[in-house]
Amino acid sequence: MLFHRVGILYYIRVRPFSCSARLSLVLILLAALPACYSGSRPLRIGSTAPEFTVQDSGRSVKLSDFRGQVVVLNFWATWCPPCVEEMPSLVEMQRRMKAKGITVVAVSVDVDQGAYLQFLKEHNVNLLTVRDPDQKSNALYGTFKFPETYIIDRNGVMRRKFIGGVDWTAPDITEFLGRM
């Protein structure tokens, strides 16, 4: 009977404390995780867009060269189905809105240059696109899933972020861009 009583006291007094202590430890560790994160952090809307330069087969594209224009910065890849799906609307939006000072800068993360060039030709992609196979530019933005697009205003400030494929010819998108 004594062992039974001791066992009950263990579960009444010690065991709940252990669960509480474990829960507290888990919560403390979860709170500390952001401080341990060493990768690139996602950017905040309203902050200045990180500067980058991408050199690709004789062409160099620098984000700051587009200051004074609204930049639709699109990170994409030929092997990404939503990227392929949204590309025609991105090209069409660029055609319609270029006169309003809106420029698409499409940065492909394709490693295979041949596949990239073939895609551009086959899909008649006639907007500014460069290839960054080392993924340095998208890493600055914390982008690792594609497509992901940032709208950068005329002063170089990020105003909106789109994750996933977008119909760039949709009225709400073109109205938003037109107001910038």
N, CA, C and O of each residue as an XYZ file, in Angstrom:
720
protein
N       0.814     -1.178      0.000
C       0.000      0.000      0.000
C       0.867      1.254      0.000
O       0.499      2.256     -0.614
N       1.986      1.216      0.664
C       2.878      2.360      0.707
C       3.397      2.691     -0.692
O       3.460      3.861     -1.072
N       3.770      1.655     -1.463
C       4.263      1.903     -2.817
C       3.176      2.520     -3.689
O       3.452      3.371     -4.535
N       1.942      2.084     -3.474
C       0.834      2.625     -4.239
C       0.644      4.109     -3.919
O       0.423      4.918     -4.820
N       0.728      4.463     -2.641
C       0.567      5.848     -2.220
C       1.705      6.707     -2.772
O       1.467      7.825     -3.230
N       2.925      6.202     -2.734
C       4.071      6.920     -3.267
C       3.899      7.123     -4.770
O       4.212      8.195     -5.287
N       3.409      6.116     -5.469
C       3.170      6.221     -6.901
C       2.145      7.294     -7.228
O       2.314      8.049     -8.185
N       1.084      7.363     -6.438
C       0.052      8.384     -6.654
C       0.634      9.771     -6.405
O       0.388     10.694     -7.183
N       1.394      9.925     -5.341
C       2.024     11.218     -5.047
C       2.972     11.629     -6.175
O       3.058     12.808     -6.519
N       3.673     10.669     -6.741
C       4.576     10.967     -7.857
C       3.792     11.574     -9.015
O       4.193     12.593     -9.577
N       2.682     10.951     -9.366
C       1.912     11.447    -10.509
C       1.155     12.722    -10.200
O       0.878     13.504    -11.110
N       0.811     12.956     -8.939
C       0.090     14.178     -8.588
C       1.045     15.366     -8.488
O       0.727     16.452     -8.972
N       2.196     15.179     -7.875
C       3.093     16.305     -7.611
C       4.228     16.446     -8.619
O       4.513     17.560     -9.059
N       4.874     15.367     -8.990
C       6.069     15.424     -9.814
C       5.732     15.411    -11.306
O       6.253     16.227    -12.066
N       4.899     14.526    -11.711
C       4.606     14.355    -13.130
C       4.011     15.627    -13.763
O       4.464     16.016    -14.839
N       3.025     16.288    -13.150
C       2.511     17.513    -13.769
C       3.595     18.580    -13.900
O       3.631     19.311    -14.889
N       4.470     18.669    -12.916
C       5.551     19.639    -12.998
C       6.457     19.313    -14.182
O       6.909     20.215    -14.888
N       6.717     18.049    -14.394
C       7.559     17.651    -15.508
C       6.918     18.040    -16.836
O       7.602     18.522    -17.738
N       5.627     17.835    -16.958
C       4.935     18.218    -18.187
C       4.970     19.734    -18.367
O       5.177     20.232    -19.473
N       4.767     20.453    -17.281
C       4.816     21.915    -17.344
C       6.213     22.385    -17.705
O       6.392     23.291    -18.519
N       7.188     21.756    -17.090
C       8.570     22.128    -17.384
C       8.895     21.835    -18.844
O       9.541     22.640    -19.515
N       8.451     20.692    -19.329
C       8.691     20.353    -20.732
C       8.012     21.350    -21.659
O       8.608     21.805    -22.635
N       6.771     21.686    -21.355
C       6.041     22.636    -22.175
C       6.735     23.997    -22.166
O       6.863     24.642    -23.207
N       7.177     24.425    -20.999
C       7.894     25.701    -20.908
C       9.181     25.669    -21.723
O       9.504     26.633    -22.417
N       9.903     24.581    -21.641
C      11.148     24.449    -22.391
C      10.885     24.484    -23.897
O      11.613     25.136    -24.645
N       9.859     23.790    -24.328
C       9.504     23.796    -25.752
C       9.150     25.203    -26.197
O       9.597     25.640    -27.258
N       8.357     25.925    -25.411
C       7.964     27.289    -25.769
C       9.176     28.223    -25.816
O       9.268     29.070    -26.704
N      10.088     28.076    -24.885
C      11.303     28.899    -24.877
C      12.142     28.611    -26.113
O      12.649     29.533    -26.752
N      12.290     27.331    -26.452
C      13.072     26.968    -27.638
C      12.415     27.485    -28.917
O      13.105     27.954    -29.822
N      11.109     27.404    -28.996
C      10.411     27.928    -30.177
C      10.584     29.434    -30.298
O      10.747     29.961    -31.399
N      10.548     30.114    -29.180
C      10.734     31.565    -29.200
C      12.159     31.936    -29.608
O      12.386     32.989    -30.203
N      13.104     31.076    -29.288
C      14.503     31.367    -29.601
C      14.893     30.987    -31.024
O      15.943     31.414    -31.504
N      14.083     30.206    -31.698
C      14.433     29.759    -33.046
C      14.740     30.886    -34.020
O      15.725     30.784    -34.752
N      13.956     31.954    -34.069
C      14.299     33.015    -35.025
C      15.696     33.590    -34.804
O      16.353     34.006    -35.758
N      16.144     33.616    -33.576
C      17.480     34.132    -33.293
C      18.562     33.184    -33.804
O      19.689     33.611    -34.054
N      18.231     31.909    -33.959
C      19.193     30.923    -34.436
C      19.222     30.827    -35.953
O      20.140     30.232    -36.516
N      18.249     31.393    -36.608
C      18.132     31.275    -38.060
C      19.260     32.045    -38.716
O      19.425     33.241    -38.474
N      20.042     31.361    -39.551
C      21.196     32.025    -40.154
C      21.012     32.303    -41.639
O      21.886     32.901    -42.267
N      19.899     31.882    -42.205
C      19.658     32.097    -43.634
C      19.180     33.507    -43.910
O      19.095     34.340    -43.008
N      18.867     33.763    -45.182
C      18.352     35.077    -45.522
C      16.928     35.181    -45.004
O      16.141     34.243    -45.127
N      16.610     36.312    -44.432
C      15.284     36.501    -43.862
C      14.350     37.085    -44.900
O      14.768     37.886    -45.736
N      13.082     36.689    -44.854
C      12.118     37.286    -45.767
C      12.037     38.793    -45.535
O      12.160     39.272    -44.408
N      11.834     39.508    -46.602
C      11.802     40.956    -46.527
C      10.420     41.462    -46.175
O       9.419     40.764    -46.338
N      10.389     42.678    -45.695
C       9.121     43.283    -45.335
C       8.681     44.259    -46.410
O       9.478     45.016    -46.963
N       7.398     44.214    -46.683
C       6.819     45.177    -47.603
C       6.999     46.558    -46.970
O       6.790     46.729    -45.769
N       7.382     47.530    -47.776
C       7.653     48.875    -47.263
C       9.134     49.136    -47.060
O       9.534     50.266    -46.778
N       9.952     48.098    -47.201
C      11.399     48.286    -47.070
C      12.029     48.407    -48.459
O      11.427     48.038    -49.468
N      13.235     48.925    -48.485
C      13.947     49.088    -49.750
C      14.316     47.720    -50.319
O      14.800     46.844    -49.601
N      14.084     47.555    -51.602
C      14.416     46.294    -52.268
C      15.932     46.121    -52.307
O      16.644     47.075    -52.621
N      16.440     44.940    -51.999
C      17.882     44.705    -52.050
C      18.430     44.859    -53.468
O      17.833     44.392    -54.438
N      19.549     45.505    -53.559
C      20.224     45.706    -54.846
C      20.879     44.396    -55.276
O      21.423     43.664    -54.449
N      20.824     44.113    -56.556
C      21.531     42.948    -57.100
C      21.917     43.239    -58.530
O      21.343     44.105    -59.191
N      22.905     42.492    -58.994
C      23.321     42.511    -60.390
C      23.388     41.070    -60.849
O      23.981     40.225    -60.178
N      22.777     40.785    -62.001
C      22.856     39.449    -62.583
C      23.538     39.589    -63.932
O      23.098     40.345    -64.798
N      24.623     38.844    -64.090
C      25.372     38.802    -65.351
C      25.006     37.507    -66.050
O      25.170     36.422    -65.493
N      24.507     37.627    -67.280
C      24.064     36.433    -67.992
C      24.398     36.574    -69.458
O      23.916     37.493    -70.121
N      25.207     35.687    -69.967
C      25.620     35.617    -71.376
C      25.727     36.978    -72.060
O      25.045     37.251    -73.049
N      26.582     37.808    -71.520
C      26.850     39.097    -72.160
C      25.945     40.230    -71.716
O      26.202     41.380    -72.071
N      24.907     39.958    -70.961
C      24.002     40.998    -70.493
C      24.101     41.119    -68.977
O      24.120     40.118    -68.261
N      24.163     42.334    -68.512
C      24.207     42.586    -67.075
C      22.970     43.393    -66.696
O      22.681     44.426    -67.300
N      22.250     42.914    -65.697
C      21.049     43.598    -65.232
C      21.256     43.970    -63.768
O      21.562     43.130    -62.922
N      21.080     45.244    -63.507
C      21.241     45.779    -62.157
C      19.917     46.417    -61.752
O      19.383     47.246    -62.488
N      19.385     46.045    -60.598
C      18.074     46.546    -60.175
C      18.026     48.064    -60.136
O      17.028     48.655    -60.547
N      19.068     48.700    -59.659
C      19.056     50.164    -59.516
C      18.978     50.886    -60.865
O      18.653     52.072    -60.907
N      19.270     50.188    -61.961
C      19.130     50.797    -63.286
C      17.679     51.124    -63.616
O      17.413     51.885    -64.546
N      16.748     50.563    -62.870
C      15.329     50.763    -63.141
C      14.679     51.760    -62.182
O      13.455     51.890    -62.145
N      15.507     52.459    -61.408
C      14.974     53.473    -60.492
C      14.175     54.479    -61.299
O      14.603     54.893    -62.376
N      13.019     54.875    -60.789
C      12.137     55.780    -61.521
C      11.052     55.036    -62.275
O      10.129     55.651    -62.810
N      11.158     53.708    -62.320
C      10.136     52.877    -62.954
C       9.546     51.946    -61.894
O      10.177     51.673    -60.873
N       8.349     51.471    -62.147
C       7.780     50.423    -61.307
C       8.344     49.110    -61.839
O       8.244     48.826    -63.033
N       8.929     48.321    -60.966
C       9.544     47.053    -61.369
C       8.696     45.896    -60.851
O       8.364     45.820    -59.668
N       8.357     45.005    -61.770
C       7.704     43.747    -61.419
C       8.823     42.712    -61.467
O       9.174     42.215    -62.537
N       9.379     42.393    -60.306
C      10.526     41.488    -60.194
C      10.013     40.070    -59.981
O       9.494     39.733    -58.917
N      10.168     39.251    -61.011
C       9.605     37.905    -61.022
C      10.728     36.875    -60.993
O      11.588     36.861    -61.875
N      10.720     36.013    -59.980
C      11.654     34.894    -59.902
C      10.930     33.651    -60.410
O       9.852     33.315    -59.920
N      11.519     32.968    -61.388
C      10.837     31.872    -62.053
C      11.816     30.818    -62.546
O      13.029     30.973    -62.406
N      11.279     29.731    -63.131
C      12.102     28.672    -63.718
C      11.295     27.956    -64.796
O      10.069     27.883    -64.719
N      11.986     27.433    -65.794
C      11.309     26.728    -66.885
C      10.704     25.405    -66.429
O       9.757     24.917    -67.046
N      11.233     24.821    -65.366
C      10.753     23.535    -64.864
C       9.606     23.682    -63.872
O       9.149     22.693    -63.298
N       9.143     24.898    -63.668
C       8.108     25.206    -62.678
C       6.763     25.396    -63.384
O       6.581     26.408    -64.061
N       5.810     24.459    -63.253
C       4.528     24.581    -63.962
C       3.779     25.901    -63.721
O       3.295     26.483    -64.691
N       3.657     26.405    -62.486
C       2.958     27.690    -62.320
C       3.706     28.853    -62.995
O       3.080     29.819    -63.433
N       5.030     28.763    -63.078
C       5.823     29.800    -63.753
C       5.511     29.805    -65.248
O       5.304     30.854    -65.858
N       5.486     28.609    -65.814
C       5.202     28.465    -67.243
C       3.789     28.966    -67.537
O       3.553     29.629    -68.546
N       2.863     28.644    -66.650
C       1.469     29.045    -66.834
C       1.288     30.563    -66.772
O       0.494     31.120    -67.530
N       2.016     31.236    -65.879
C       1.816     32.678    -65.737
C       2.604     33.509    -66.750
O       2.301     34.687    -66.939
N       3.595     32.928    -67.396
C       4.473     33.699    -68.286
C       3.730     34.448    -69.397
O       4.037     35.619    -69.623
N       2.762     33.832    -70.107
C       2.067     34.596    -71.160
C       1.362     35.850    -70.624
O       1.367     36.888    -71.285
N       0.765     35.763    -69.452
C       0.086     36.953    -68.909
C       1.100     37.997    -68.451
O       0.814     39.194    -68.499
N       2.265     37.567    -68.012
C       3.320     38.506    -67.621
C       3.829     39.258    -68.853
O       4.051     40.468    -68.803
N       4.009     38.537    -69.945
C       4.441     39.155    -71.202
C       3.382     40.146    -71.690
O       3.710     41.255    -72.111
N       2.123     39.746    -71.630
C       1.031     40.619    -72.085
C       0.904     41.866    -71.206
O       0.713     42.972    -71.711
N       1.011     41.680    -69.900
C       0.944     42.835    -68.997
C       2.085     43.801    -69.301
O       1.872     45.013    -69.316
N       3.279     43.295    -69.542
C       4.420     44.143    -69.883
C       4.127     44.930    -71.164
O       4.416     46.124    -71.242
N       3.557     44.262    -72.158
C       3.233     44.931    -73.418
C       2.249     46.089    -73.191
O       2.419     47.176    -73.744
N       1.234     45.846    -72.381
C       0.200     46.859    -72.135
C       0.676     48.013    -71.260
O       0.242     49.149    -71.449
N       1.562     47.735    -70.308
C       1.871     48.715    -69.261
C       3.242     49.367    -69.391
O       3.569     50.256    -68.605
N       4.036     48.957    -70.343
C       5.395     49.498    -70.491
C       5.368     51.018    -70.655
O       6.211     51.710    -70.085
N       4.418     51.546    -71.421
C       4.329     52.993    -71.646
C       4.032     53.759    -70.356
O       4.265     54.966    -70.281
N       3.522     53.064    -69.347
C       3.222     53.694    -68.053
C       4.406     53.606    -67.090
O       4.280     53.943    -65.912
N       5.555     53.153    -67.593
C       6.747     53.078    -66.746
C       6.812     51.829    -65.891
O       7.439     51.833    -64.831
N       6.177     50.766    -66.336
C       6.200     49.495    -65.599
C       7.079     48.522    -66.375
O       6.850     48.263    -67.557
N       8.079     47.992    -65.696
C       9.043     47.094    -66.328
C       9.083     45.767    -65.595
O       9.198     45.721    -64.370
N       8.987     44.697    -66.350
C       9.132     43.360    -65.784
C      10.607     42.985    -65.865
O      11.229     43.100    -66.921
N      11.156     42.540    -64.751
C      12.491     41.955    -64.709
C      12.271     40.522    -64.236
O      11.996     40.278    -63.062
N      12.396     39.584    -65.165
C      12.157     38.176    -64.858
C      13.505     37.477    -64.678
O      14.310     37.402    -65.606
N      13.728     36.975    -63.484
C      14.999     36.314    -63.170
C      14.756     34.810    -63.078
O      14.077     34.327    -62.173
N      15.326     34.087    -64.035
C      15.202     32.632    -64.059
C      16.306     32.014    -63.194
O      17.447     32.475    -63.189
N      15.936     30.971    -62.475
C      16.922     30.263    -61.657
C      17.366     28.960    -62.334
O      17.964     28.093    -61.696
N      17.069     28.835    -63.617
C      17.453     27.639    -64.358
C      18.964     27.447    -64.373
O      19.715     28.398    -64.588
N      19.402     26.228    -64.146
C      20.815     25.879    -64.242
C      21.169     25.586    -65.698
O      22.250     25.941    -66.167
N      20.251     24.939    -66.402
C      20.477     24.530    -67.778
C      20.210     25.696    -68.734
O      19.057     26.044    -68.989
N      21.276     26.291    -69.257
C      21.143     27.442    -70.145
C      20.402     27.073    -71.429
O      19.616     27.870    -71.940
N      20.643     25.887    -71.946
C      19.973     25.446    -73.165
C      18.462     25.377    -72.999
O      17.717     25.837    -73.864
N      18.011     24.805    -71.894
C      16.568     24.712    -71.631
C      15.964     26.102    -71.468
O      14.856     26.364    -71.936
N      16.693     26.982    -70.808
C      16.244     28.365    -70.602
C      16.075     29.086    -71.943
O      15.028     29.681    -72.200
N      17.105     29.034    -72.797
C      17.048     29.713    -74.095
C      15.970     29.116    -75.000
O      15.285     29.842    -75.719
N      15.826     27.805    -74.960
C      14.796     27.145    -75.756
C      13.405     27.582    -75.300
O      12.527     27.830    -76.127
N      13.210     27.673    -74.004
C      11.913     28.115    -73.469
C      11.588     29.524    -73.947
O      10.476     29.786    -74.404
N      12.553     30.428    -73.845
C      12.326     31.816    -74.267
C      11.902     31.873    -75.732
O      10.998     32.624    -76.098
N      12.565     31.072    -76.565
C      12.264     31.068    -77.995
C      10.898     30.442    -78.283
O      10.092     31.006    -79.024
N      10.649     29.278    -77.693
C       9.404     28.550    -77.965
C       8.167     29.289    -77.449
O       7.092     29.191    -78.041
N       8.317     30.020    -76.357
C       7.176     30.713    -75.745
C       7.140     32.203    -76.091
O       6.327     32.953    -75.550
N       8.024     32.623    -76.992
C       8.057     34.017    -77.435
C       8.077     34.998    -76.256
O       7.289     35.942    -76.196
N       8.989     34.749    -75.334
C       9.125     35.603    -74.155
C       9.950     36.817    -74.555
O      11.172     36.741    -74.687
N       9.264     37.935    -74.744
C       9.950     39.146    -75.199
C       9.908     40.236    -74.131
O       9.533     41.379    -74.394
N      10.299     39.854    -72.940
C      10.486     40.831    -71.870
C      11.877     40.633    -71.298
O      12.560     39.667    -71.639
N      12.296     41.529    -70.444
C      13.649     41.457    -69.888
C      13.750     40.271    -68.935
O      13.147     40.260    -67.861
N      14.512     39.290    -69.346
C      14.718     38.130    -68.495
C      16.203     37.779    -68.491
O      16.880     37.848    -69.518
N      16.684     37.408    -67.330
C      18.076     36.996    -67.154
C      18.088     35.694    -66.369
O      17.126     35.346    -65.684
N      19.198     34.990    -66.488
C      19.349     33.701    -65.805
C      20.357     33.831    -64.678
O      21.476     34.303    -64.879
N      19.947     33.408    -63.489
C      20.804     33.437    -62.305
C      20.880     32.019    -61.734
O      20.219     31.714    -60.741
N      21.693     31.144    -62.364
C      21.728     29.738    -61.938
C      22.257     29.538    -60.519
O      21.971     28.517    -59.894
N      23.015     30.491    -60.011
C      23.535     30.373    -58.641
C      22.508     30.817    -57.604
O      22.722     30.651    -56.403
N      21.400     31.379    -58.064
C      20.289     31.821    -57.202
C      20.715     32.820    -56.133
O      20.219     32.793    -55.006
N      21.626     33.688    -56.498
C      22.074     34.713    -55.542
C      21.045     35.824    -55.385
O      20.817     36.306    -54.276
N      20.418     36.234    -56.494
C      19.470     37.345    -56.416
C      18.215     36.947    -55.639
O      17.762     37.704    -54.780
N      17.649     35.784    -55.921
C      16.446     35.386    -55.187
C      16.745     35.102    -53.719
O      15.866     35.260    -52.873
N      17.967     34.688    -53.404
C      18.338     34.463    -52.004
C      18.295     35.776    -51.210
O      17.961     35.780    -50.025
N      18.631     36.878    -51.867
C      18.563     38.181    -51.193
C      17.141     38.519    -50.755
O      16.935     39.259    -49.793
N      16.173     37.973    -51.466
C      14.767     38.243    -51.180
C      14.119     37.153    -50.337
O      12.941     37.250    -49.995
N      14.879     36.118    -50.000
C      14.328     35.020    -49.212
C      13.425     34.113    -50.030
O      12.612     33.377    -49.470
N      13.558     34.158    -51.352
C      12.711     33.374    -52.243
C      13.351     32.025    -52.515
O      14.501     31.942    -52.946
N      12.589     30.969    -52.256
C      13.092     29.634    -52.554
C      12.034     28.767    -53.229
O      12.331     27.648    -53.650
N      10.808     29.268    -53.337
C       9.750     28.588    -54.085
C       9.346     29.510    -55.220
O       9.381     30.733    -55.087
N       8.967     28.918    -56.324
C       8.719     29.723    -57.508
C       7.331     29.442    -58.079
O       6.809     28.342    -57.897
N       6.721     30.413    -58.767
C       7.192     31.784    -58.946
C       6.920     32.624    -57.704
O       6.035     32.321    -56.903
N       7.690     33.666    -57.571
C       7.475     34.664    -56.532
C       7.814     36.012    -57.146
O       8.831     36.161    -57.824
N       6.955     36.989    -56.902
C       7.084     38.278    -57.575
C       6.958     39.415    -56.579
O       6.109     39.393    -55.687
N       7.817     40.410    -56.747
C       7.784     41.615    -55.916
C       7.457     42.806    -56.796
O       7.984     42.935    -57.901
N       6.589     43.675    -56.307
C       6.305     44.934    -56.981
C       7.122     45.998    -56.249
O       6.958     46.210    -55.048
N       7.997     46.653    -56.990
C       8.908     47.652    -56.422
C       8.547     49.005    -57.031
O       8.499     49.154    -58.252
N       8.295     49.982    -56.169
C       7.850     51.292    -56.670
C       8.993     52.086    -57.297
O      10.131     51.620    -57.347
N       8.684     53.270    -57.766
C       9.638     54.107    -58.497
C      10.815     54.571    -57.633
O      11.836     55.016    -58.158
N      10.668     54.466    -56.310
C      11.742     54.846    -55.389
C      12.523     53.643    -54.866
O      13.382     53.796    -53.998
N      12.235     52.452    -55.383
C      12.971     51.257    -54.969
C      12.431     50.595    -53.715
O      13.137     49.816    -53.074
N      11.177     50.897    -53.353
C      10.569     50.326    -52.151
C       9.603     49.209    -52.556
O       8.795     49.375    -53.470
N       9.698     48.078    -51.869
C       8.807     46.958    -52.146
C       7.407     47.287    -51.638
O       7.228     47.650    -50.476
N       6.423     47.156    -52.517
C       5.043     47.504    -52.173
C       4.110     46.319    -52.088
O       3.075     46.391    -51.425
N       4.460     45.219    -52.753
C       3.587     44.046    -52.727
C       4.387     42.817    -53.118
O       5.373     42.898    -53.851
N       3.941     41.684    -52.613
C       4.596     40.412    -52.905
C       3.524     39.410    -53.318
O       2.483     39.296    -52.671
N       3.787     38.695    -54.389
C       2.893     37.642    -54.851
C       3.624     36.314    -54.772
O       4.746     36.184    -55.260
N       2.988     35.332    -54.157
C       3.557     33.989    -54.065
C       2.698     33.083    -54.925
O       1.486     32.996    -54.729
N       3.326     32.408    -55.878
C       2.591     31.524    -56.771
C       2.240     32.223    -58.067
O       2.523     33.406    -58.255
N       1.617     31.465    -58.960
C       1.244     31.986    -60.271
C       0.150     33.038    -60.171
O      -0.740     32.951    -59.326
N       0.231     34.028    -61.045
C      -0.711     35.147    -61.053
C      -1.156     35.393    -62.487
O      -0.375     35.226    -63.424
N      -2.412     35.788    -62.654
C      -2.872     36.267    -63.955
C      -2.584     37.762    -63.979
O      -3.333     38.550    -63.403
N      -1.510     38.149    -64.639
C      -1.045     39.538    -64.629
C      -1.909     40.468    -65.462
O      -1.708     41.683    -65.449
N      -2.864     39.908    -66.184
C      -3.780     40.748    -66.965
C      -5.106     40.961    -66.240
O      -5.990     41.637    -66.767
N      -5.261     40.403    -65.056
C      -6.498     40.567    -64.283
C      -6.687     42.055    -63.944
O      -5.716     42.745    -63.633
N      -7.921     42.543    -64.003
C      -8.184     43.967    -63.764
C      -7.644     44.500    -62.425
O      -7.117     45.612    -62.373
N      -7.771     43.721    -61.351
C      -7.282     44.222    -60.059
C      -5.763     44.402    -60.061
O      -5.249     45.317    -59.417
N      -5.045     43.542    -60.774
C      -3.583     43.651    -60.855
C      -3.192     44.862    -61.700
O      -2.354     45.666    -61.290
N      -3.793     44.989    -62.866
C      -3.432     46.113    -63.745
C      -3.845     47.447    -63.134
O      -3.161     48.452    -63.331
N      -4.952     47.470    -62.394
C      -5.352     48.718    -61.701
C      -4.340     49.066    -60.618
O      -3.947     50.225    -60.478
N      -3.920     48.068    -59.857
C      -2.922     48.293    -58.803
C      -1.639     48.863    -59.410
O      -1.100     49.863    -58.935
N      -1.169     48.213    -60.458
C       0.079     48.680    -61.108
C      -0.109     50.067    -61.720
O       0.802     50.893    -61.666
N      -1.265     50.329    -62.293
C      -1.539     51.621    -62.902
C      -1.549     52.764    -61.906
O      -1.240     53.901    -62.262
N      -1.900     52.475    -60.666
C      -1.926     53.517    -59.610
C      -0.538     53.852    -59.093
O      -0.357     54.852    -58.398
N       0.422     53.040    -59.420
C       1.772     53.267    -58.890
C       2.482     54.269    -59.777
O       3.636     54.611    -59.520
